[in-house]
Amino acid sequence: MQVVSSIKPLQLIAAAVTEGISSPALVIGPGQDPHHLSLRPSERRTLATADVLLWVGPLLEQELSDIIESSDAEVISSFALLQAAGRDMGENIDPHIWLSTQHARLIAQVLARRLQAVDAPNRAAYANNLNRFLLAMDELDGQISEKLEGLQESPFAVYHNAFWYFEQQFGLSHLVSVTDNEELQPGVRKILQIRQALEEAGANCLLIQPQHKPQELGQLLGRSMYMTSIDVLGYDYPVSSRAYADFMRDLSEALAGCLSA
């Protein structure tokens, strides 16, 4: 039973559910932007092997839509199932749904149920794996809350608003976002507003992603800031049943370090 995930964080969640049964494959590897895909032949072949296909949905991987619509695989749209469950997706919808352990729990539960339905001989194994994952998420939530204790009021900025679900879950709220669109540089008026907000709040922490250049951002913002780079796609994590928890734990540690700087 081949599970195929569109992006690495979903692959890490799937790995917890399929441990000891199968290894989930990945479509979008390092160097690919889920927003603007140009699928390689190897990635198309991976998609074609799927019995169960796990993706976020058109909100993130629009270029996969036509292929997935014609796929014979059992398709799980993570964003759609979260909406159907009545989860608060915010006014400005953020596609980074995996940055919430609450969402990860629901994705894992739905995936386990689907796999149990189509792979009856391994039904008990999927159930056991799911239970272990849910217990790991309970433990992880406690660890993250402990790391962030006392830091909820610390002002911070983000380059791009990719952390909304994490912030909502753990009581954080960023002060400003440098840009609302990663493809567009903010204008002069927006930059002046950001500079003023950072100055008034005394914010010293800025969350960026690996492709961003700290020196250029420092010049843009006109101030020295503690910049923490977080790869929200988690490409550095080897696939294992513990990898998603490791990814989220490391993210929280990086954020706590930035807020404490």
C-alpha positions as CSV (number, residue, x, y, z in Angstrom):
1,M,0.0,0.0,0.0
2,Q,1.9,3.1,-1.2
3,V,1.2,6.4,0.5
4,V,2.5,9.4,-1.4
5,S,2.7,12.9,0.1
6,S,3.0,16.1,-1.8
7,I,5.3,17.9,0.7
8,K,7.8,16.8,3.3
9,P,5.8,17.7,6.5
10,L,2.9,15.6,5.3
11,Q,5.3,12.8,4.6
12,L,6.6,13.0,8.1
13,I,3.0,12.7,9.5
14,A,2.3,9.8,7.2
15,A,5.5,8.1,8.3
16,A,4.2,7.9,11.9
17,V,1.0,6.3,10.7
18,T,2.7,3.8,8.3
19,E,5.6,2.8,10.6
20,G,6.6,-0.8,10.1
21,I,4.1,-1.3,7.2
22,S,5.4,0.9,4.4
23,S,7.4,4.0,3.7
24,P,5.6,7.1,2.3
25,A,7.0,8.6,-0.8
26,L,7.5,12.3,-1.5
27,V,6.6,14.3,-4.6
28,I,8.0,17.8,-4.0
29,G,11.6,17.6,-3.0
30,P,14.3,20.2,-2.0
31,G,14.6,23.1,-4.5
32,Q,11.0,23.0,-5.5
33,D,8.5,25.6,-4.4
34,P,5.0,24.1,-3.8
35,H,3.4,27.4,-5.0
36,H,5.2,27.3,-8.4
37,L,5.9,23.7,-9.4
38,S,7.5,22.4,-12.5
39,L,7.2,18.7,-12.0
40,R,10.2,16.6,-13.0
41,P,9.5,13.2,-14.8
42,S,10.6,11.4,-11.6
43,E,8.1,13.4,-9.5
44,R,5.3,12.5,-12.0
45,R,6.3,8.8,-11.7
46,T,6.1,9.1,-7.9
47,L,2.6,10.5,-8.1
48,A,1.6,7.6,-10.4
49,T,2.6,5.1,-7.8
50,A,0.1,6.4,-5.2
51,D,-2.6,4.2,-3.7
52,V,-3.3,6.9,-1.2
53,L,-2.3,10.5,-2.0
54,L,-1.9,13.1,0.8
55,W,-1.7,16.8,-0.1
56,V,-2.6,20.2,1.3
57,G,-4.8,21.2,-1.7
58,P,-5.0,23.8,-4.5
59,L,-4.3,26.5,-2.0
60,L,-0.7,25.4,-1.8
61,E,0.0,23.0,-4.7
62,Q,-2.1,24.4,-7.5
63,E,0.1,22.9,-10.2
64,L,-0.8,19.4,-8.9
65,S,-4.6,19.9,-9.2
66,D,-5.1,18.6,-12.8
67,I,-2.9,15.5,-12.2
68,I,-4.6,14.7,-8.9
69,E,-8.1,15.1,-10.3
70,S,-7.3,12.4,-12.9
71,S,-5.5,10.1,-10.4
72,D,-6.9,6.7,-9.4
73,A,-5.5,7.1,-5.9
74,E,-7.5,7.6,-2.8
75,V,-6.9,11.4,-2.4
76,I,-6.8,13.2,1.0
77,S,-7.0,17.0,0.8
78,S,-5.7,18.1,4.2
79,F,-7.0,21.6,3.9
80,A,-10.5,20.4,2.9
81,L,-10.7,18.0,5.8
82,L,-9.7,20.6,8.3
83,Q,-12.4,22.9,6.9
84,A,-15.0,20.1,7.0
85,A,-14.0,19.6,10.7
86,G,-14.8,23.2,11.4
87,R,-11.3,24.3,12.2
88,D,-10.6,28.0,12.3
89,M,-8.5,28.8,9.2
90,G,-8.3,32.5,9.8
91,E,-9.4,35.4,7.6
92,N,-6.3,35.6,5.5
93,I,-6.0,31.8,4.8
94,D,-2.6,30.4,5.5
95,P,-1.7,27.3,3.6
96,H,0.9,26.2,6.1
97,I,-1.6,24.0,7.9
98,W,1.1,21.5,9.2
99,L,2.4,24.0,11.6
100,S,-0.2,23.0,14.2
101,T,-0.1,19.8,16.1
102,Q,-3.9,19.9,16.3
103,H,-4.0,19.8,12.5
104,A,-1.4,17.0,12.4
105,R,-3.6,14.9,14.8
106,L,-6.6,15.2,12.5
107,I,-4.6,14.5,9.3
108,A,-3.1,11.4,10.9
109,Q,-6.5,10.2,12.1
110,V,-8.1,10.5,8.7
111,L,-5.1,8.9,7.0
112,A,-5.2,6.0,9.4
113,R,-8.9,5.5,8.8
114,R,-8.5,5.5,5.1
115,L,-5.6,3.1,5.2
116,Q,-7.5,0.7,7.5
117,A,-10.3,0.7,5.0
118,V,-8.2,-0.3,2.0
119,D,-5.5,-2.4,3.8
120,A,-7.5,-4.5,6.3
121,P,-4.6,-6.9,7.1
122,N,-2.7,-4.0,8.7
123,R,-5.7,-2.4,10.4
124,A,-4.4,-3.1,13.9
125,A,-0.9,-1.8,13.1
126,Y,-2.3,1.5,11.8
127,A,-4.4,1.9,14.9
128,N,-1.4,1.3,17.2
129,N,0.8,3.7,15.2
130,L,-1.9,6.3,15.4
131,N,-2.3,6.0,19.1
132,R,1.5,6.3,19.5
133,F,1.5,9.5,17.4
134,L,-1.4,11.0,19.3
135,L,0.4,10.4,22.6
136,A,3.6,11.9,21.1
137,M,1.6,15.0,20.2
138,D,0.3,15.3,23.7
139,E,3.8,15.2,25.1
140,L,5.1,17.6,22.4
141,D,2.4,20.1,23.2
142,G,3.5,20.2,26.8
143,Q,7.1,20.6,25.8
144,I,6.4,23.5,23.4
145,S,4.2,25.2,26.0
146,E,7.0,24.9,28.5
147,K,9.6,26.3,26.1
148,L,7.4,29.3,25.3
149,E,6.2,30.0,28.8
150,G,6.5,33.7,29.6
151,L,7.3,34.7,26.0
152,Q,3.7,35.2,24.7
153,E,4.0,38.9,25.2
154,S,7.4,39.3,23.5
155,P,7.0,41.3,20.3
156,F,8.4,39.7,17.1
157,A,8.1,40.1,13.4
158,V,7.9,37.6,10.5
159,Y,9.1,38.1,7.0
160,H,6.1,36.2,5.6
161,N,3.0,35.1,7.6
162,A,3.7,31.4,7.6
163,F,3.2,30.7,11.3
164,W,-0.4,31.7,11.9
165,Y,-1.6,28.3,13.0
166,F,1.4,27.8,15.3
167,E,0.8,31.2,16.9
168,Q,-2.9,30.5,17.4
169,Q,-2.2,27.2,19.1
170,F,0.4,28.5,21.5
171,G,-0.8,32.0,22.3
172,L,1.6,34.0,20.2
173,S,0.9,36.9,17.8
174,H,3.5,38.5,15.5
175,L,3.7,42.3,15.4
176,V,4.2,42.8,11.7
177,S,4.8,40.8,8.5
178,V,7.4,42.3,6.2
179,T,5.5,41.2,3.1
180,D,2.1,39.7,2.4
181,N,3.4,38.2,-0.8
182,E,6.8,36.5,-0.9
183,E,7.2,37.3,-4.5
184,L,6.8,41.1,-4.0
185,Q,9.1,43.4,-2.1
186,P,7.3,45.8,0.3
187,G,6.9,49.4,-0.9
188,V,8.5,52.4,0.8
189,R,5.3,53.2,2.7
190,K,5.0,49.7,4.1
191,I,8.7,49.7,5.1
192,L,8.3,53.0,7.0
193,Q,5.2,51.6,8.8
194,I,7.1,48.4,9.8
195,R,10.1,50.4,11.0
196,Q,7.9,52.5,13.2
197,A,6.0,49.5,14.6
198,L,9.3,47.7,15.4
199,E,10.8,50.7,17.1
200,E,7.7,51.5,19.2
201,A,7.4,47.9,20.4
202,G,11.1,47.3,20.9
203,A,10.9,44.2,18.8
204,N,14.2,42.4,18.3
205,C,13.1,39.0,16.8
206,L,12.5,38.4,13.1
207,L,11.5,35.0,11.7
208,I,12.9,34.3,8.2
209,Q,13.3,31.4,5.9
210,P,16.5,29.9,4.4
211,Q,16.2,31.8,1.1
212,H,16.2,35.2,2.9
213,K,19.3,37.2,3.3
214,P,19.7,38.7,6.8
215,Q,22.1,41.5,5.8
216,E,19.7,42.8,3.1
217,L,16.8,42.5,5.5
218,G,18.7,44.5,8.2
219,Q,19.3,47.2,5.7
220,L,15.7,47.2,4.6
221,L,14.3,47.5,8.1
222,G,17.0,50.0,9.1
223,R,17.8,48.2,12.4
224,S,19.8,45.3,13.8
225,M,17.5,42.3,14.7
226,Y,18.0,38.8,15.9
227,M,17.0,36.8,12.8
228,T,16.0,33.1,13.1
229,S,15.8,31.1,9.9
230,I,13.2,28.3,9.9
231,D,12.6,25.9,7.0
232,V,8.8,25.4,7.3
233,L,9.1,22.5,4.8
234,G,11.4,20.6,7.0
235,Y,13.6,19.2,4.3
236,D,16.5,18.4,6.6
237,Y,14.5,15.8,8.6
238,P,15.1,12.1,7.7
239,V,11.8,10.2,7.4
240,S,10.8,8.4,10.6
241,S,7.9,8.0,13.0
242,R,9.4,10.7,15.3
243,A,10.4,13.2,12.6
244,Y,7.3,15.4,12.7
245,A,7.6,15.8,16.4
246,D,11.3,16.6,16.1
247,F,10.6,19.2,13.4
248,M,7.9,21.0,15.5
249,R,10.1,20.7,18.7
250,D,13.0,22.3,16.9
251,L,10.8,25.0,15.4
252,S,9.6,25.9,18.9
253,E,13.1,26.0,20.3
254,A,14.3,28.3,17.5
255,L,11.4,30.6,18.1
256,A,11.9,30.6,21.8
257,G,15.6,31.5,21.3
258,C,14.6,34.4,19.0
259,L,12.0,35.7,21.4
260,S,14.5,35.5,24.3
261,A,17.3,37.3,22.4
